[in-house]
Amino acid sequence: MSLLDAKNVSIECPKCKRKHNPTIGSLKESPIINCACGNAINVDVRYLVREMTKVEKKVGRIRKDIERTVE
């Protein structure tokens, strides 16, 4: 489980412009959002996971820097 799995992302339906706010974790389990207009939005989870990994690495580096500063 990722630190960011509980965070919501905003995704707009390209057909009707309705906003959807699924969690990152739910998108990892099921990358398709079914909009009320009938459109199925397929989210590129590989991109999402790749970018999340970059963020988590940076957060880890910041934590280490803070810990060194506090010591």
N, C-alpha and C positions, 0 to 999 in steps of 0.2 A: 504494500500500500504506500502510496506517495503522500508527501506532505500536502500536496495540492488537490488530492482527489475530492475533498469536500467542497472545494471552491466552485462557484458557478461561473459559466461563461455565457456571453450573450451571442446568440446566433439568430440571424434574420432570415426568414423564408424568402428566397429570391422571387417567388411567384406572387405572394400577397403582402410581403413586408412585415408579417406578424413576428414579434420577438419571442424567442424561446430562451430559457435560462437553465439548461441542464447542468448537473455537476460534471466535473472532469471524470470522476470515477464512473458515473453512469454512462458517459460516452465511451469510455474504455471497454465497458461490458457490452454496450449496444450502440454502435456509431450512427444509427439511423434515427432521425427525428421525424415522426409523422405529424405533419401540420394539419390543422383543422380544415384547411382549404383542399386537402387531398394530396398535397405534394409531399414526397418523401425526400428529406434532406440527408444526404450521405456525408458525414463529417470525416475528414482525413485524419484519423486517429494517429497514424504514424507520425505525421507532422506535429500534432499536439504533444505526443509523448516525447518526441525528440526535443522540442522546445522546453517542455517541463523538466527534462533531465538537465538541460543547460542551466535553468533557473535554480534547481536544487543544488547543483554543484557550486554555483555562485553563493547561494545562501550558506552552504557548508564552509566555504572559504571565509565569509564574513563572520560566521560564528567563531571560527578558529582565531581570527584576528582580534575579535572582542575578548575571547578567553585569554589571549596572550597579553592584552592590554590590562585586563583586570588583575592578573597575577602579579 
